[in-house]
């Protein structure tokens, strides 16, 4: 094969998954234990998949124990007077890999109780081998104050997975709770515990497959990668944040796409308002990043990447420079954390020397949360404001404020709509700054957003990649970055940033399969042979007991970059304590308050001076 193209003998026993009978599975282990269907929520190694709370509701309920007939029951409670929300709203979710026994119907029986619950619902989705929903139904009920069982049937013919979401909404301005006792699951009248646990088959039979080796210190043959060459918009999805090897590969791919394939717009998974400082840094050689901005970021690789973009731009004409923005947004809406305060931090720092009165007034309008008037003021006084802000920065800030105003301030909806807002941001930036046919856009974020199929196992919503595929069709190419071993930084249960080793690879995972290749780093196109469920790693913002979930990677991505990274190297403790993060956050708030006081004093002096003339 030319240009380092190599072949590798792989094993892909397609059809094994479908032909194995229930009795030929692994040792008998009840589904009730495996998937914690009794809601015990214990640190128990026999529980492989714990129930997960929908992260959109995390800040508005507290887990408590309430009295049950023979044990305390897990309950989610809302306390009247919560300053952030006015009622209980919670959701637990679980996805069960069904035994391959060709069942036609599943029955769920859910036992619970509650108080001041306006409505509870159980959303059931039967999902096939391609991770597509083939049947869906919803059970709605109001729990009693005593334990009660409700039930629902759903067709599961040809289904491989059953997704369950238990949602509860409380009465407004009332203390409320819902307690979870147990969930029984029946397949064609038989308890699911009568079936052995299904184990997904590894790729194990002989086949020939081509892949492209990658050397980090050499030119990457991008023209040979079908998921990049001749694609206008490339999405790079990392299976976890906070892994240095993945970051290095992701940023190197972006840099080489800039040099080789005229990529001129880079979008990273950070709030668009926060990224204003990053883009100014790579465009303006006189601009320095704020010390608190630097202190609040945990990775060296980002700033090394920004320095390389800055160096590249220093050798370019204005028309050929690279732009870097965030495609995310600030889903949290509070007086001290929202899109407006990030814009205030950016603008006040730029205006420290010039002290343009119009920018002072603009910041006051932002602080008063009058975003519509602030946007109108920004456009009306554009000529004066452009002495400090560029026309492009004004355009981007106007977009941020207009979009955030449209979304509203409901914190749960702001979280659930996150991926749709990501798309709105990306579309705006691509249309404005990378619309030319010969200009590429590179989008780098978590794989859960970049993929075109599903946000499972994160917040249930339509993923960013789906919107991109719908709008840009095959011009959008989502790619996955995986690693075999190593470590990553994420939050622990105390909300400290902790670096820990990754879990050992399951024998039947995609990562284990890719580890059989000779190369340490390579790209593999995902062809139809991979069109089935396989375990693969997902890690979100927190360290969790489970890292591997069943995905159809072929339906989600066009190809995969893999870093074998074998062997565990000595690891320094990179913990950043919650107290330190809180200190930085409060320090920034205090500094912002001081700046706003200075601005108010300047405006008062100016008004007084005008009144005495």
Beta strands, then each sheet from edge to edge (+ up, - down):
strand 1: 5-11
strand 2: 52-53
strand 3: 62-66
strand 4: 73-78
strand 5: 89-97
strand 6: 105-115
strand 7: 117-127
strand 8: 133-141
strand 9: 148-155
strand 10: 161-170
strand 11: 176-187
strand 12: 190-191
strand 13: 206-213
strand 14: 233-238
strand 15: 263-271
strand 16: 323-328
strand 17: 440-446
strand 18: 476-483
strand 19: 487-491
strand 20: 497-501
strand 21: 521-525
strand 22: 534-537
strand 23: 548-551
strand 24: 559-563
sheet 1: 1+ 13- 21+ 24- 18- 14- 17- 15- 16-
sheet 2: 2+ 5- 10+ 7- 8+
sheet 3: 3+ 4- 11+ 6- 9+
sheet 4: 3+ 4- 11+ 12-
sheet 5: 19+ 20-
sheet 6: 22+ 23-
end
